[in-house]
Amino acid sequence: MLRKLLTALVLVSMVAVFFALPVLAESLSGKVEVNSWWTAGGEAEGLNALIKIYESKYPDIEFINATVAGGAGANAKAVFKTRMLGGDPPDTFQVHAGHELIDTWVVPGYMQPLTDLYKSEGWTNSMPQGVLDIVSYQGDYWSVPVNIHRSNVLWFNKSIFNKYKITPPRTFSEFFDVSDELKAKGVVPFVMGTKDGWEAGHVFESVLLGKLGANDYNGLWTGEVKWSDPRVTDALETFAKMGSYLNTDHSALTWDEAGQYLLKEKGAMMIMGDWTNGWFMSVGFEDYGWAPPPNNEGIFLALSDSFALPKGCKNQENVLAWLKILGSKEGQYSFNKAKGSIPARTDIDISDYNDYLKSAAKDWQKDAISPSVMHGAAASEGWTTEFKDIISLFVSRPDVSYAQKALVTAAEEYLKK
């Protein structure tokens, strides 16, 4: 009788322990839908690296790769915005950390906090405070940043620069001198693709940064510096002059299509984020150099790609498993090596990353940090769209007075909100 009682107690204990254990990763099943805009070279390879890790850990989950092509997410954002507002959210979606995330989705109440996940995974210790601040709102964390990108990089074709004994221009005056020399040699000095609408605004934010410096550039987005400032006028005039050295087909090209000018040694310079590094790697191009854009030395114009957890998503546990991969050492190491960015975590060995990424990691630690507006870190999505549209129009119709008045009006509108 005593033996039977003890056996029963042991069985009860074993059952209790079993049900108290967390669910094993391999036991998860079903689907997970991940919405992003990572389709270009480097981006796609980085995403595929994450998917490979996820599928190896969760083989019974069907991974739905819901990518939508379009640089800076212009098309993808429209797709998941329609779904979010229509009550049919994707399981998770790519979103720029900062105002794009907080103002657009967190404040109106569409997202679930991830604070418990941050604590259980130890990310509050492995990510720097600056990154944690970007994804924070009212004491909670709201998305998982998978990387840090630098927006302000001047890329150049090394063979062209060596052939004509040119060094990267450090000032706008030097930029125009170099551009005149290259134009006289029959080389397109400066290339840009403006087909998707955001690229001109992307380049112009580096011009603004060069004219105002880090603190006052940041002040444009907080109201501490007025858009009527004469340095903004100077930035617009400078950008208009830069346009006179552009490839004439820029309106028909995306940023990476414009980058073909560098690959084919028909164009010398372009200003684009360091996903360009990932794209160069993906197409096997090695004849490139990099430098800060004019007057940008010592300033890191930053952005971060992240993923969040919408309320009402259909496969929440599977999303949390995906987010754990994004924030893990393995995930961040593999993703960023292919993507051309640096990890958001500070405890990852990047000794086998390429030279550009090593230099970016060093700059991230010592440079002044400013938030990119075109990539959601500096201003709300509505204000960013206004900025984008004003500068996109400016490229085709460079009216300095009109553009500056439009920027003043947009700032007044959004700073009141």
C-alpha positions, 0 to 999 in steps of 0.5 A: 500500500505504501509502495503504491502511494509513493509511486502515485506521488512520484507520478503526480510530481513528474506530471507537475514538473512536466507542465511547469516546464517551458515549451520546447522551441522545437514543439512550436508549429503553425505559421509566422508571417514576416513583412519586410522590404529586404529584397535588394542585394545584401538585404535579401542575403541578410534576411535569408541568413535569419530565416535559415537560423529560424527554420533550423530551430523551429522546423515545424513552423512555416515561414511566410516571407512577405517581402515587398520591394521598394527602397526605404520601405515605401511600398511595404509600409503602405501594405502593412499600414492598410492591414493594420488599420483594417484589423488584419495585422501581419504577424510582425513587420519591419519598422525603423526604430524611433519616431516611425515606430513610436508615433505611428504605431505605439502611441495610437495603441496598435502594438504590444510591449516587449519589455519582458522579452528584453529582460528574459533575453538580457538585451538591456545589458547587451544593447547600448543605452542609446539603442534602448532609448530609441525603442522605448516609450513610457518605460517599455520597449516596443521593438527588437533592433537587428542592426545599426545603419549609417545613412551618411556615407560617400561611396566612390569608385577607387579606380577613377579616383586613382586614375585622376589622383583625386582624394575624397572631398572633405568640404563642399568646396572640394566636392565641387572642385572634384566634380568639375574635374571629373565632368571635364574628363567625361565621368559623371561626378555624382550619381543618384537614383530618385525613382522611389521618391525617398533617395533625394531626401536621403542625400539632402539630410547629409547636406543639412548635416554638413551645413548645420552640424550634429546639434543644430541638425538635431534641433531642426526636428525638435524645434530648437532650430528654425527651418527659416535659418539661413543655413537651411537656405545654404543647404538648399542652394548647395543641393541644387548645385550638386544636382547639376553634376547628376546623371540625367537618368536619375528619375528612372533609376532606383538607388542600386540601379544608379550604383551601377554607374560606379560598378561600370566606372561611368560614375564616380561618387554617390551618397547612400547608406551603408546597405550599399556595402552589403549590395557591393558585396552581393554583386562581387564589387570590390573597387570601392572606397568610402568617406564621410560626405562633405563636412560630415566628418565625426558625425554618424547619421544613424538608423535601425531596422527593427521588428515589433509585435502587433496586437491581434497578430495570429501567431504570437508565440511564433513571432516571439520566437522570431524576435528572439532570433533577431536579438540573439548573438547568432542572429545579429552576427549572421544578419549584419555580416551579409546586410552591410550593417553593424550589430545593435548588440555590443558583445559580438565579435566582428573581427571577420567582418569587412573593412568598412563594417569595422570602420563603422563600428569604431565610428559608432563608438566615437562619433556624434550621433544624429538620427536619420529623418528619411529612415524614421529616427528623427521625425514622425512618419507624416513629417518624414513624408512631407520632407520627402515630397518637398525635396523630391520636387526640389530635384526636378524644380530647384526653387530654393525659396518655395522649398524652404517655405514648404519646410517651414510650414511642415515643421510648424504643423508637426511640431504642434502635434 
